[in-house]
């Protein structure tokens, strides 16, 4: 009887195993990779500091297959030991993904069965096209110094076009993880887009708080914000009255900050030689044009020491507001000392009474704040 019972248990266990195998309920990745026979294939989790291998197989007769169970997210499919020989996939728990590629030309792979993975493929293809164009312009500049002045505007125009493409991709992409992945394609231009990055990552994290990939980005942006706040907390505090500033404008006339009371005022410390300041100026100009008639004004304090460079930058950047002042003292400028300016750009947003209501708003953050202010009834 005991032997019969044991036999029955074994039959039941075997049946369960058979049914489980027959009805596999995880994801499947099937690949056809030409010129890669014998190469190891690694599926890696990229949310860890060092990518963690979660499954491996080998290419046999130009084919491989991986079946596994994982949470949804972006993974790296690495062919061989070189990380550059990789394909990034967005995997859902039950996806059936087909990958086709040539190991010698891996960037031209194709993928089916995953909408997010197809989006990543399009992103990589289009980004590569932009960077090929940008690298070509850089090569021309290096080979012909005399053409530098004419080529730099072309480079900047192509760079602006590329950044707009990435932002458009992020805006339209339905898969939040993939949208966040695209932010990394800003590459060397990322430093110029810090306010945008912070704003986008916050929105993505709010939309998908369980995503490990987005959580990593969110943690980094929060650390950046904390460091920036610590750096700037020595300035004039929020909710205090902004000290008056008296300076001469480029024509030698006296201007005073307090004379702008009755308007919302952006007090902007900048200089012609400050790259981030100049990069932010088009955004500030656009906001001035949008809200000036509603009661928004700007008081710019330059930390320049050369008057000609200061005036040239005002004209070139089309800074149309009237209140531009400087004592041409550089970092020793009296207003910079008064406001404890340690780095530029540094800004203070003042309400109609001259009280500081925000500090160091740039890009999308400043745009959102002004939209909030001027959406309210005007007293």
BALOBA-1460 file (C-alpha; in Angstrom, 3 decimals):
// residues 379
<rec num="1" residu="x" x="0.000" y="0.000" z="0.000"/>
<rec num="2" residu="x" x="2.831" y="2.347" z="0.940"/>
<rec num="3" residu="x" x="4.657" y="1.552" z="-2.323"/>
<rec num="4" residu="x" x="1.472" y="2.228" z="-4.304"/>
<rec num="5" residu="x" x="1.028" y="5.587" z="-2.525"/>
<rec num="6" residu="x" x="4.612" y="6.632" z="-3.321"/>
<rec num="7" residu="x" x="4.075" y="5.685" z="-6.960"/>
<rec num="8" residu="x" x="0.901" y="7.773" z="-7.097"/>
<rec num="9" residu="x" x="2.683" y="10.808" z="-5.624"/>
<rec num="10" residu="x" x="5.465" y="10.513" z="-8.208"/>
<rec num="11" residu="x" x="2.907" y="10.330" z="-11.013"/>
<rec num="12" residu="x" x="1.155" y="13.464" z="-9.723"/>
<rec num="13" residu="x" x="4.455" y="15.390" z="-9.421"/>
<rec num="14" residu="x" x="5.506" y="14.302" z="-12.908"/>
<rec num="15" residu="x" x="2.132" y="15.449" z="-14.270"/>
<rec num="16" residu="x" x="2.513" y="18.869" z="-12.648"/>
<rec num="17" residu="x" x="6.003" y="19.273" z="-14.092"/>
<rec num="18" residu="x" x="4.770" y="18.204" z="-17.540"/>
<rec num="19" residu="x" x="1.863" y="20.644" z="-17.485"/>
<rec num="20" residu="x" x="4.115" y="23.452" z="-16.207"/>
<rec num="21" residu="x" x="6.595" y="22.885" z="-19.027"/>
<rec num="22" residu="x" x="3.870" y="22.609" z="-21.620"/>
<rec num="23" residu="x" x="2.213" y="25.851" z="-20.491"/>
<rec num="24" residu="x" x="5.266" y="28.055" z="-19.909"/>
<rec num="25" residu="x" x="3.973" y="31.437" z="-18.761"/>
<rec num="26" residu="x" x="7.050" y="33.686" z="-18.868"/>
<rec num="27" residu="x" x="8.693" y="35.615" z="-21.699"/>
<rec num="28" residu="x" x="10.526" y="34.117" z="-24.664"/>
<rec num="29" residu="x" x="13.301" y="35.684" z="-26.712"/>
<rec num="30" residu="x" x="14.130" y="33.919" z="-29.949"/>
<rec num="31" residu="x" x="17.068" y="35.191" z="-31.943"/>
<rec num="32" residu="x" x="18.688" y="34.674" z="-35.306"/>
<rec num="33" residu="x" x="22.220" y="36.119" z="-35.284"/>
<rec num="34" residu="x" x="24.374" y="35.656" z="-38.364"/>
<rec num="35" residu="x" x="28.164" y="35.279" z="-37.923"/>
<rec num="36" residu="x" x="27.858" y="34.593" z="-34.188"/>
<rec num="37" residu="x" x="27.994" y="30.814" z="-33.864"/>
<rec num="38" residu="x" x="29.470" y="29.786" z="-30.521"/>
<rec num="39" residu="x" x="29.041" y="33.240" z="-28.978"/>
<rec num="40" residu="x" x="27.539" y="33.419" z="-25.508"/>
<rec num="41" residu="x" x="24.322" y="35.427" z="-25.149"/>
<rec num="42" residu="x" x="23.684" y="37.256" z="-21.877"/>
<rec num="43" residu="x" x="20.417" y="38.816" z="-20.745"/>
<rec num="44" residu="x" x="21.268" y="41.523" z="-18.201"/>
<rec num="45" residu="x" x="19.391" y="43.691" z="-15.731"/>
<rec num="46" residu="x" x="20.708" y="47.258" z="-16.195"/>
<rec num="47" residu="x" x="19.039" y="48.748" z="-13.111"/>
<rec num="48" residu="x" x="21.999" y="47.668" z="-10.960"/>
<rec num="49" residu="x" x="25.264" y="49.617" z="-10.736"/>
<rec num="50" residu="x" x="26.995" y="46.796" z="-12.608"/>
<rec num="51" residu="x" x="24.649" y="45.030" z="-15.078"/>
<rec num="52" residu="x" x="23.533" y="41.743" z="-13.522"/>
<rec num="53" residu="x" x="23.320" y="38.623" z="-15.686"/>
<rec num="54" residu="x" x="19.919" y="36.958" z="-15.248"/>
<rec num="55" residu="x" x="20.161" y="34.334" z="-18.007"/>
<rec num="56" residu="x" x="22.644" y="32.960" z="-20.532"/>
<rec num="57" residu="x" x="22.628" y="30.756" z="-23.609"/>
<rec num="58" residu="x" x="24.724" y="30.279" z="-26.737"/>
<rec num="59" residu="x" x="24.266" y="30.865" z="-30.450"/>
<rec num="60" residu="x" x="24.001" y="27.511" z="-32.202"/>
<rec num="61" residu="x" x="23.350" y="27.293" z="-35.955"/>
<rec num="62" residu="x" x="22.878" y="31.094" z="-35.938"/>
<rec num="63" residu="x" x="20.014" y="30.819" z="-33.414"/>
<rec num="64" residu="x" x="19.349" y="31.094" z="-29.694"/>
<rec num="65" residu="x" x="16.393" y="31.062" z="-27.324"/>
<rec num="66" residu="x" x="15.912" y="32.417" z="-23.807"/>
<rec num="67" residu="x" x="12.883" y="31.623" z="-21.638"/>
<rec num="68" residu="x" x="12.584" y="33.155" z="-18.206"/>
<rec num="69" residu="x" x="10.436" y="35.005" z="-15.685"/>
<rec num="70" residu="x" x="11.220" y="38.634" z="-14.779"/>
<rec num="71" residu="x" x="9.414" y="41.835" z="-13.965"/>
<rec num="72" residu="x" x="8.760" y="44.187" z="-16.863"/>
<rec num="73" residu="x" x="11.525" y="46.620" z="-17.735"/>
<rec num="74" residu="x" x="14.492" y="47.398" z="-19.971"/>
<rec num="75" residu="x" x="17.146" y="44.701" z="-20.319"/>
<rec num="76" residu="x" x="20.393" y="44.383" z="-22.223"/>
<rec num="77" residu="x" x="20.914" y="41.458" z="-24.575"/>
<rec num="78" residu="x" x="24.698" y="41.171" z="-24.892"/>
<rec num="79" residu="x" x="26.270" y="39.003" z="-27.584"/>
<rec num="80" residu="x" x="29.740" y="37.912" z="-26.460"/>
<rec num="81" residu="x" x="32.045" y="39.789" z="-24.082"/>
<rec num="82" residu="x" x="31.985" y="43.233" z="-25.719"/>
<rec num="83" residu="x" x="29.258" y="45.458" z="-24.142"/>
<rec num="84" residu="x" x="29.090" y="47.386" z="-27.420"/>
<rec num="85" residu="x" x="27.666" y="44.259" z="-29.028"/>
<rec num="86" residu="x" x="24.322" y="44.690" z="-27.287"/>
<rec num="87" residu="x" x="20.650" y="45.097" z="-28.072"/>
<rec num="88" residu="x" x="18.342" y="46.805" z="-25.572"/>
<rec num="89" residu="x" x="14.900" y="45.289" z="-25.110"/>
<rec num="90" residu="x" x="11.792" y="46.317" z="-23.225"/>
<rec num="91" residu="x" x="10.330" y="43.069" z="-21.888"/>
<rec num="92" residu="x" x="6.884" y="42.395" z="-20.458"/>
<rec num="93" residu="x" x="6.257" y="39.258" z="-18.390"/>
<rec num="94" residu="x" x="4.710" y="37.202" z="-21.230"/>
<rec num="95" residu="x" x="6.321" y="38.712" z="-24.330"/>
<rec num="96" residu="x" x="7.293" y="36.572" z="-27.304"/>
<rec num="97" residu="x" x="10.150" y="38.541" z="-28.863"/>
<rec num="98" residu="x" x="11.967" y="37.760" z="-32.106"/>
<rec num="99" residu="x" x="15.358" y="39.341" z="-32.806"/>
<rec num="100" residu="x" x="17.217" y="39.187" z="-36.125"/>
<rec num="101" residu="x" x="20.701" y="40.588" z="-36.627"/>
<rec num="102" residu="x" x="24.149" y="40.189" z="-38.119"/>
<rec num="103" residu="x" x="26.885" y="40.126" z="-35.478"/>
<rec num="104" residu="x" x="29.151" y="42.139" z="-37.793"/>
<rec num="105" residu="x" x="26.508" y="44.859" z="-38.209"/>
<rec num="106" residu="x" x="24.539" y="44.547" z="-34.986"/>
<rec num="107" residu="x" x="23.190" y="48.103" z="-34.936"/>
<rec num="108" residu="x" x="20.942" y="47.202" z="-37.894"/>
<rec num="109" residu="x" x="19.037" y="44.550" z="-35.951"/>
<rec num="110" residu="x" x="15.271" y="44.092" z="-36.216"/>
<rec num="111" residu="x" x="12.857" y="43.187" z="-33.430"/>
<rec num="112" residu="x" x="9.235" y="41.997" z="-33.333"/>
<rec num="113" residu="x" x="6.822" y="41.123" z="-30.551"/>
<rec num="114" residu="x" x="7.604" y="44.099" z="-28.298"/>
<rec num="115" residu="x" x="6.347" y="47.607" z="-29.000"/>
<rec num="116" residu="x" x="8.719" y="49.115" z="-26.440"/>
<rec num="117" residu="x" x="11.701" y="47.307" z="-27.968"/>
<rec num="118" residu="x" x="10.724" y="48.568" z="-31.434"/>
<rec num="119" residu="x" x="10.655" y="52.129" z="-30.043"/>
<rec num="120" residu="x" x="14.160" y="51.669" z="-28.638"/>
<rec num="121" residu="x" x="15.347" y="50.459" z="-32.043"/>
<rec num="122" residu="x" x="13.906" y="53.566" z="-33.756"/>
<rec num="123" residu="x" x="15.445" y="55.810" z="-31.118"/>
<rec num="124" residu="x" x="18.908" y="54.304" z="-31.559"/>
<rec num="125" residu="x" x="18.713" y="54.457" z="-35.358"/>
<rec num="126" residu="x" x="17.641" y="58.118" z="-35.440"/>
<rec num="127" residu="x" x="20.098" y="59.173" z="-32.729"/>
<rec num="128" residu="x" x="22.933" y="57.518" z="-34.647"/>
<rec num="129" residu="x" x="21.970" y="59.516" z="-37.732"/>
<rec num="130" residu="x" x="22.087" y="62.798" z="-35.817"/>
<rec num="131" residu="x" x="25.420" y="61.997" z="-34.193"/>
<rec num="132" residu="x" x="26.922" y="61.038" z="-37.543"/>
<rec num="133" residu="x" x="26.004" y="64.496" z="-38.814"/>
<rec num="134" residu="x" x="27.343" y="66.220" z="-35.682"/>
<rec num="135" residu="x" x="30.592" y="64.237" z="-35.781"/>
<rec num="136" residu="x" x="30.984" y="65.198" z="-39.422"/>
<rec num="137" residu="x" x="30.733" y="68.907" z="-38.582"/>
<rec num="138" residu="x" x="33.258" y="68.509" z="-35.738"/>
<rec num="139" residu="x" x="35.654" y="66.761" z="-38.142"/>
<rec num="140" residu="x" x="35.351" y="69.694" z="-40.574"/>
<rec num="141" residu="x" x="36.078" y="72.183" z="-37.791"/>
<rec num="142" residu="x" x="39.192" y="70.253" z="-36.732"/>
<rec num="143" residu="x" x="40.470" y="69.987" z="-40.287"/>
<rec num="144" residu="x" x="39.803" y="73.611" z="-41.230"/>
<rec num="145" residu="x" x="40.214" y="76.190" z="-38.452"/>
<rec num="146" residu="x" x="39.416" y="78.991" z="-40.897"/>
<rec num="147" residu="x" x="35.906" y="77.605" z="-41.329"/>
<rec num="148" residu="x" x="35.267" y="77.352" z="-37.593"/>
<rec num="149" residu="x" x="33.199" y="80.538" z="-37.305"/>
<rec num="150" residu="x" x="30.871" y="79.472" z="-40.110"/>
<rec num="151" residu="x" x="30.592" y="75.836" z="-38.973"/>
<rec num="152" residu="x" x="29.835" y="76.393" z="-35.281"/>
<rec num="153" residu="x" x="26.362" y="77.871" z="-35.988"/>
<rec num="154" residu="x" x="25.644" y="74.838" z="-38.195"/>
<rec num="155" residu="x" x="26.718" y="72.510" z="-35.374"/>
<rec num="156" residu="x" x="24.562" y="74.385" z="-32.849"/>
<rec num="157" residu="x" x="21.563" y="74.262" z="-35.182"/>
<rec num="158" residu="x" x="21.941" y="70.488" z="-35.657"/>
<rec num="159" residu="x" x="22.418" y="70.045" z="-31.891"/>
<rec num="160" residu="x" x="19.219" y="71.998" z="-31.205"/>
<rec num="161" residu="x" x="17.396" y="69.866" z="-33.768"/>
<rec num="162" residu="x" x="18.652" y="66.692" z="-32.072"/>
<rec num="163" residu="x" x="17.641" y="67.821" z="-28.576"/>
<rec num="164" residu="x" x="14.174" y="68.691" z="-29.911"/>
<rec num="165" residu="x" x="13.944" y="65.202" z="-31.398"/>
<rec num="166" residu="x" x="14.773" y="63.554" z="-28.059"/>
<rec num="167" residu="x" x="12.247" y="65.717" z="-26.221"/>
<rec num="168" residu="x" x="9.590" y="64.940" z="-28.830"/>
<rec num="169" residu="x" x="10.333" y="61.214" z="-28.531"/>
<rec num="170" residu="x" x="9.993" y="61.376" z="-24.741"/>
<rec num="171" residu="x" x="6.727" y="63.285" z="-25.014"/>
<rec num="172" residu="x" x="5.155" y="60.836" z="-27.474"/>
<rec num="173" residu="x" x="6.490" y="57.522" z="-26.118"/>
<rec num="174" residu="x" x="3.762" y="55.489" z="-24.414"/>
<rec num="175" residu="x" x="6.106" y="53.199" z="-22.448"/>
<rec num="176" residu="x" x="7.425" y="55.200" z="-19.488"/>
<rec num="177" residu="x" x="10.590" y="53.117" z="-19.086"/>
<rec num="178" residu="x" x="11.475" y="53.684" z="-22.739"/>
<rec num="179" residu="x" x="10.777" y="57.424" z="-22.430"/>
<rec num="180" residu="x" x="13.163" y="57.550" z="-19.471"/>
<rec num="181" residu="x" x="15.735" y="55.483" z="-21.402"/>
<rec num="182" residu="x" x="15.618" y="58.122" z="-24.156"/>
<rec num="183" residu="x" x="16.702" y="60.853" z="-21.728"/>
<rec num="184" residu="x" x="20.124" y="59.194" z="-21.571"/>
<rec num="185" residu="x" x="20.534" y="59.918" z="-25.294"/>
<rec num="186" residu="x" x="20.997" y="63.620" z="-24.500"/>
<rec num="187" residu="x" x="24.562" y="62.552" z="-23.722"/>
<rec num="188" residu="x" x="27.013" y="65.466" z="-23.641"/>
<rec num="189" residu="x" x="24.101" y="67.916" z="-23.945"/>
<rec num="190" residu="x" x="22.516" y="66.697" z="-20.712"/>
<rec num="191" residu="x" x="24.146" y="69.346" z="-18.517"/>
<rec num="192" residu="x" x="22.374" y="72.056" z="-20.498"/>
<rec num="193" residu="x" x="19.003" y="70.363" z="-19.924"/>
<rec num="194" residu="x" x="19.109" y="69.765" z="-16.150"/>
<rec num="195" residu="x" x="15.810" y="71.572" z="-15.355"/>
<rec num="196" residu="x" x="14.070" y="69.676" z="-18.168"/>
<rec num="197" residu="x" x="15.502" y="66.354" z="-16.962"/>
<rec num="198" residu="x" x="14.381" y="66.960" z="-13.389"/>
<rec num="199" residu="x" x="10.872" y="67.868" z="-14.522"/>
<rec num="200" residu="x" x="10.518" y="64.879" z="-16.880"/>
<rec num="201" residu="x" x="11.902" y="62.326" z="-14.431"/>
<rec num="202" residu="x" x="9.525" y="63.576" z="-11.726"/>
<rec num="203" residu="x" x="6.572" y="63.115" z="-14.109"/>
<rec num="204" residu="x" x="7.707" y="59.639" z="-15.172"/>
<rec num="205" residu="x" x="8.318" y="58.557" z="-11.578"/>
<rec num="206" residu="x" x="4.867" y="59.789" z="-10.573"/>
<rec num="207" residu="x" x="3.291" y="57.905" z="-13.494"/>
<rec num="208" residu="x" x="5.187" y="54.668" z="-12.796"/>
<rec num="209" residu="x" x="6.531" y="54.621" z="-9.212"/>
<rec num="210" residu="x" x="7.245" y="50.859" z="-9.311"/>
<rec num="211" residu="x" x="9.727" y="51.077" z="-12.187"/>
<rec num="212" residu="x" x="13.240" y="50.274" z="-10.982"/>
<rec num="213" residu="x" x="14.791" y="51.946" z="-14.026"/>
<rec num="214" residu="x" x="12.918" y="55.234" z="-13.531"/>
<rec num="215" residu="x" x="13.543" y="55.051" z="-9.769"/>
<rec num="216" residu="x" x="17.295" y="55.079" z="-10.450"/>
<rec num="217" residu="x" x="16.968" y="58.248" z="-12.505"/>
<rec num="218" residu="x" x="14.692" y="59.806" z="-9.910"/>
<rec num="219" residu="x" x="17.191" y="59.112" z="-7.134"/>
<rec num="220" residu="x" x="19.962" y="60.790" z="-9.137"/>
<rec num="221" residu="x" x="17.897" y="63.895" z="-9.907"/>
<rec num="222" residu="x" x="16.858" y="64.204" z="-6.268"/>
<rec num="223" residu="x" x="20.516" y="64.016" z="-5.215"/>
<rec num="224" residu="x" x="21.342" y="66.728" z="-7.755"/>
<rec num="225" residu="x" x="18.552" y="68.955" z="-6.443"/>
<rec num="226" residu="x" x="19.722" y="68.474" z="-2.857"/>
<rec num="227" residu="x" x="23.296" y="69.364" z="-3.807"/>
<rec num="228" residu="x" x="22.138" y="72.445" z="-5.718"/>
<rec num="229" residu="x" x="20.023" y="73.597" z="-2.774"/>
<rec num="230" residu="x" x="22.938" y="73.102" z="-0.394"/>
<rec num="231" residu="x" x="25.193" y="75.123" z="-2.692"/>
<rec num="232" residu="x" x="22.751" y="78.016" z="-2.930"/>
<rec num="233" residu="x" x="21.304" y="78.091" z="0.554"/>
<rec num="234" residu="x" x="23.861" y="80.745" z="1.584"/>
<rec num="235" residu="x" x="22.167" y="83.380" z="-0.599"/>
<rec num="236" residu="x" x="19.318" y="85.684" z="0.369"/>
<rec num="237" residu="x" x="16.520" y="83.556" z="1.845"/>
<rec num="238" residu="x" x="13.080" y="83.009" z="0.330"/>
<rec num="239" residu="x" x="10.240" y="85.021" z="1.945"/>
<rec num="240" residu="x" x="12.563" y="87.915" z="2.724"/>
<rec num="241" residu="x" x="12.604" y="91.353" z="1.128"/>
<rec num="242" residu="x" x="15.080" y="91.624" z="-1.740"/>
<rec num="243" residu="x" x="17.768" y="94.234" z="-0.941"/>
<rec num="244" residu="x" x="17.725" y="97.166" z="-3.328"/>
<rec num="245" residu="x" x="20.329" y="97.291" z="-6.110"/>
<rec num="246" residu="x" x="21.528" y="100.543" z="-7.666"/>
<rec num="247" residu="x" x="23.605" y="100.311" z="-10.839"/>
<rec num="248" residu="x" x="24.310" y="102.067" z="-14.108"/>
<rec num="249" residu="x" x="22.920" y="100.714" z="-17.371"/>
<rec num="250" residu="x" x="25.009" y="100.606" z="-20.588"/>
<rec num="251" residu="x" x="24.073" y="104.241" z="-21.329"/>
<rec num="252" residu="x" x="25.327" y="105.414" z="-17.931"/>
<rec num="253" residu="x" x="21.839" y="106.008" z="-16.511"/>
<rec num="254" residu="x" x="21.009" y="104.895" z="-12.944"/>
<rec num="255" residu="x" x="18.584" y="102.011" z="-12.473"/>
<rec num="256" residu="x" x="17.178" y="100.615" z="-9.208"/>
<rec num="257" residu="x" x="15.623" y="97.256" z="-8.442"/>
<rec num="258" residu="x" x="13.011" y="98.766" z="-6.114"/>
<rec num="259" residu="x" x="11.584" y="100.847" z="-8.972"/>
<rec num="260" residu="x" x="10.144" y="97.662" z="-10.471"/>
<rec num="261" residu="x" x="7.864" y="96.989" z="-7.508"/>
<rec num="262" residu="x" x="4.310" y="96.443" z="-8.678"/>
<rec num="263" residu="x" x="5.554" y="93.770" z="-11.124"/>
<rec num="264" residu="x" x="6.759" y="90.230" z="-10.696"/>
<rec num="265" residu="x" x="10.500" y="90.521" z="-11.269"/>
<rec num="266" residu="x" x="13.210" y="88.052" z="-12.194"/>
<rec num="267" residu="x" x="16.496" y="89.240" z="-10.693"/>
<rec num="268" residu="x" x="19.096" y="87.582" z="-12.894"/>
<rec num="269" residu="x" x="22.836" y="87.424" z="-12.156"/>
<rec num="270" residu="x" x="24.708" y="86.521" z="-15.346"/>
<rec num="271" residu="x" x="27.692" y="87.385" z="-17.565"/>
<rec num="272" residu="x" x="28.577" y="87.354" z="-21.250"/>
<rec num="273" residu="x" x="31.269" y="84.725" z="-20.636"/>
<rec num="274" residu="x" x="28.904" y="82.348" z="-18.762"/>
<rec num="275" residu="x" x="27.895" y="79.511" z="-21.114"/>
<rec num="276" residu="x" x="24.914" y="78.237" z="-19.079"/>
<rec num="277" residu="x" x="23.659" y="81.826" z="-18.724"/>
<rec num="278" residu="x" x="23.744" y="82.367" z="-22.478"/>
<rec num="279" residu="x" x="22.068" y="79.014" z="-23.101"/>
<rec num="280" residu="x" x="19.234" y="79.942" z="-20.737"/>
<rec num="281" residu="x" x="18.719" y="83.397" z="-22.292"/>
<rec num="282" residu="x" x="16.424" y="82.287" z="-25.165"/>
<rec num="283" residu="x" x="14.044" y="80.767" z="-22.608"/>
<rec num="284" residu="x" x="14.085" y="83.942" z="-20.505"/>
<rec num="285" residu="x" x="13.477" y="86.090" z="-23.610"/>
<rec num="286" residu="x" x="10.489" y="83.930" z="-24.583"/>
<rec num="287" residu="x" x="8.991" y="84.219" z="-21.095"/>
<rec num="288" residu="x" x="9.565" y="87.984" z="-21.019"/>
<rec num="289" residu="x" x="7.765" y="88.360" z="-24.345"/>
<rec num="290" residu="x" x="4.908" y="86.157" z="-23.123"/>
<rec num="291" residu="x" x="4.294" y="87.738" z="-19.724"/>
<rec num="292" residu="x" x="5.692" y="91.299" z="-19.806"/>
<rec num="293" residu="x" x="2.342" y="92.818" z="-20.741"/>
<rec num="294" residu="x" x="0.789" y="90.979" z="-17.790"/>
<rec num="295" residu="x" x="3.204" y="92.427" z="-15.254"/>
<rec num="296" residu="x" x="6.481" y="90.486" z="-15.527"/>
<rec num="297" residu="x" x="9.831" y="92.270" z="-15.731"/>
<rec num="298" residu="x" x="13.527" y="91.410" z="-15.510"/>
<rec num="299" residu="x" x="16.417" y="93.109" z="-13.720"/>
<rec num="300" residu="x" x="19.712" y="91.754" z="-15.067"/>
<rec num="301" residu="x" x="22.956" y="92.163" z="-13.138"/>
<rec num="302" residu="x" x="26.059" y="91.390" z="-15.189"/>
<rec num="303" residu="x" x="29.272" y="90.134" z="-13.617"/>
<rec num="304" residu="x" x="31.237" y="91.257" z="-16.654"/>
<rec num="305" residu="x" x="34.381" y="93.353" z="-16.334"/>
<rec num="306" residu="x" x="34.416" y="94.469" z="-19.993"/>
<rec num="307" residu="x" x="31.641" y="96.810" z="-21.059"/>
<rec num="308" residu="x" x="31.952" y="95.993" z="-24.761"/>
<rec num="309" residu="x" x="31.454" y="92.243" z="-24.169"/>
<rec num="310" residu="x" x="28.471" y="92.943" z="-21.889"/>
<rec num="311" residu="x" x="26.745" y="95.183" z="-24.468"/>
<rec num="312" residu="x" x="27.552" y="92.766" z="-27.290"/>
<rec num="313" residu="x" x="25.926" y="89.864" z="-25.397"/>
<rec num="314" residu="x" x="22.787" y="91.919" z="-24.646"/>
<rec num="315" residu="x" x="22.416" y="92.732" z="-28.335"/>
<rec num="316" residu="x" x="23.289" y="89.254" z="-29.637"/>
<rec num="317" residu="x" x="20.914" y="87.460" z="-27.251"/>
<rec num="318" residu="x" x="18.177" y="90.052" z="-27.899"/>
<rec num="319" residu="x" x="17.619" y="90.844" z="-24.219"/>
<rec num="320" residu="x" x="14.920" y="93.426" z="-24.850"/>
<rec num="321" residu="x" x="14.132" y="94.514" z="-21.274"/>
<rec num="322" residu="x" x="15.377" y="97.913" z="-20.122"/>
<rec num="323" residu="x" x="16.951" y="97.089" z="-16.784"/>
<rec num="324" residu="x" x="20.490" y="95.919" z="-17.448"/>
<rec num="325" residu="x" x="23.033" y="96.957" z="-14.851"/>
<rec num="326" residu="x" x="26.668" y="96.338" z="-13.985"/>
<rec num="327" residu="x" x="29.479" y="97.983" z="-12.052"/>
<rec num="328" residu="x" x="31.944" y="95.959" z="-14.211"/>
<rec num="329" residu="x" x="33.414" y="94.497" z="-11.036"/>
<rec num="330" residu="x" x="33.255" y="90.840" z="-12.061"/>
<rec num="331" residu="x" x="32.934" y="88.495" z="-9.081"/>
<rec num="332" residu="x" x="33.698" y="91.483" z="-6.826"/>
<rec num="333" residu="x" x="30.578" y="93.263" z="-8.084"/>
<rec num="334" residu="x" x="28.779" y="94.948" z="-5.167"/>
<rec num="335" residu="x" x="25.371" y="93.340" z="-5.909"/>
<rec num="336" residu="x" x="27.029" y="89.903" z="-6.199"/>
<rec num="337" residu="x" x="28.585" y="90.405" z="-2.772"/>
<rec num="338" residu="x" x="25.293" y="91.667" z="-1.352"/>
<rec num="339" residu="x" x="23.389" y="88.617" z="-2.645"/>
<rec num="340" residu="x" x="26.251" y="86.197" z="-1.802"/>
<rec num="341" residu="x" x="26.485" y="84.970" z="-5.394"/>
<rec num="342" residu="x" x="28.773" y="81.914" z="-5.562"/>
<rec num="343" residu="x" x="27.940" y="80.759" z="-9.093"/>
<rec num="344" residu="x" x="25.977" y="81.931" z="-12.116"/>
<rec num="345" residu="x" x="23.384" y="81.875" z="-13.448"/>
<rec num="346" residu="x" x="21.704" y="82.730" z="-10.158"/>
<rec num="347" residu="x" x="18.177" y="84.080" z="-10.087"/>
<rec num="348" residu="x" x="15.599" y="85.357" z="-7.613"/>
<rec num="349" residu="x" x="11.904" y="85.680" z="-8.427"/>
<rec num="350" residu="x" x="10.264" y="88.614" z="-6.610"/>
<rec num="351" residu="x" x="6.579" y="89.281" z="-6.070"/>
<rec num="352" residu="x" x="4.938" y="92.681" z="-6.552"/>
<rec num="353" residu="x" x="6.121" y="93.885" z="-3.136"/>
<rec num="354" residu="x" x="9.755" y="92.940" z="-3.787"/>
<rec num="355" residu="x" x="9.678" y="89.815" z="-1.605"/>
<rec num="356" residu="x" x="11.673" y="86.775" z="-2.792"/>
<rec num="357" residu="x" x="9.268" y="83.941" z="-3.614"/>
<rec num="358" residu="x" x="11.618" y="81.542" z="-5.438"/>
<rec num="359" residu="x" x="15.296" y="81.036" z="-6.227"/>
<rec num="360" residu="x" x="17.268" y="79.612" z="-9.140"/>
<rec num="361" residu="x" x="14.341" y="78.649" z="-11.322"/>
<rec num="362" residu="x" x="15.435" y="77.841" z="-14.856"/>
<rec num="363" residu="x" x="13.934" y="76.366" z="-17.992"/>
<rec num="364" residu="x" x="10.707" y="74.481" z="-17.437"/>
<rec num="365" residu="x" x="10.665" y="75.276" z="-13.716"/>
<rec num="366" residu="x" x="10.577" y="79.036" z="-14.368"/>
<rec num="367" residu="x" x="8.039" y="78.576" z="-17.152"/>
<rec num="368" residu="x" x="5.743" y="76.568" z="-14.864"/>
<rec num="369" residu="x" x="6.050" y="79.069" z="-12.010"/>
<rec num="370" residu="x" x="5.141" y="82.041" z="-14.203"/>
<rec num="371" residu="x" x="2.245" y="80.104" z="-15.740"/>
<rec num="372" residu="x" x="1.010" y="79.438" z="-12.221"/>
<rec num="373" residu="x" x="1.347" y="83.102" z="-11.203"/>
<rec num="374" residu="x" x="-0.334" y="84.590" z="-14.241"/>
<rec num="375" residu="x" x="-3.092" y="81.976" z="-14.403"/>
<rec num="376" residu="x" x="-4.374" y="83.352" z="-11.084"/>
<rec num="377" residu="x" x="-6.578" y="86.474" z="-11.030"/>
<rec num="378" residu="x" x="-4.432" y="89.605" z="-11.243"/>
<rec num="379" residu="x" x="-4.972" y="91.940" z="-8.310"/>
